[in-house]
Amino acid sequence: VQSFILKEYNLLEDQVLEKRGILNFVREGLAGKPIKVPAIYYNPAELGKKEGRGRWVESMMTPIRDQNGNVQEVVLIHTDVTEKVESERALK
């Protein structure tokens, strides 16, 4: 399990996510709805980043609520499904 902080990154301003039609899922997740985000191809180079490589990624967003039901945090888990997607495509 990796945990890290991205400086100068705002999930809601990610142009790759916007282009792939994922920001509505993100907004729902941040509003407190448990969300499974469909797999997308995400390539950091599209944001002008030199590090990283393109990968197929699925995501889950789960709210953490306080005793009154208010969203305190949102857990965002990414799963690299590149091998799965590439294998499925190779079988077609």
C-alpha positions in Angstrom: 0.0 0.0 0.0 1.4 3.3 -1.0 0.5 6.6 0.7 1.8 9.9 -0.6 0.9 13.6 -0.9 0.8 15.3 -4.2 1.8 19.0 -3.9 0.2 21.5 -6.2 -2.4 19.0 -7.4 -6.1 19.5 -7.3 -8.2 16.5 -8.1 -11.1 18.7 -9.3 -8.8 20.6 -11.7 -7.3 17.5 -13.3 -7.7 18.0 -17.1 -7.2 14.2 -17.8 -10.1 13.3 -15.5 -12.2 16.1 -17.1 -11.4 14.9 -20.6 -12.3 11.3 -19.7 -15.6 12.3 -18.1 -14.7 11.2 -14.6 -15.1 14.5 -12.7 -18.8 13.9 -12.1 -17.9 10.6 -10.3 -15.3 12.5 -8.2 -17.8 15.2 -7.3 -20.4 12.6 -6.2 -17.7 10.8 -4.1 -16.6 14.0 -2.5 -20.3 14.8 -1.7 -20.4 11.6 0.4 -21.7 8.9 -2.1 -19.7 5.7 -2.2 -18.5 5.5 -5.9 -16.8 3.0 -8.1 -15.1 5.0 -10.9 -14.9 3.0 -14.1 -11.5 2.2 -15.5 -9.8 4.9 -17.5 -6.4 5.2 -19.2 -4.4 7.8 -17.2 -1.2 9.1 -18.6 0.7 11.8 -16.5 2.4 13.0 -19.7 -1.0 14.5 -20.7 -0.5 16.9 -17.8 3.0 17.8 -18.9 4.6 15.5 -16.2 7.8 13.8 -17.2 7.7 11.0 -14.5 5.2 8.2 -14.6 3.7 6.2 -17.4 0.3 5.6 -18.7 -1.8 3.0 -16.9 -5.4 1.7 -16.8 -6.8 2.6 -13.4 -10.1 1.9 -11.6 -10.9 3.8 -8.4 -13.2 3.5 -5.4 -14.3 6.5 -3.3 -15.7 5.9 0.2 -16.8 8.6 2.6 -15.7 8.5 6.3 -18.5 10.1 8.4 -18.6 11.4 11.9 -21.3 10.3 14.5 -23.7 12.8 13.0 -23.3 11.5 9.5 -21.3 14.4 8.2 -18.5 13.6 5.7 -15.1 14.1 7.4 -12.8 12.5 4.8 -13.0 10.6 1.6 -10.8 7.5 1.0 -9.7 7.2 -2.6 -8.3 3.9 -3.7 -6.8 3.4 -7.1 -6.2 -0.1 -8.6 -3.9 -0.6 -11.5 -5.9 -2.8 -14.0 -3.5 -2.4 -16.9 -2.7 -6.1 -17.2 -6.4 -7.0 -17.0 -7.4 -4.6 -19.7 -4.5 -5.5 -22.0 -5.2 -9.3 -21.5 -8.9 -8.8 -22.3 -8.1 -6.8 -25.4 -5.6 -9.5 -26.6 -8.4 -12.1 -26.4 -10.7 -10.2 -28.7 
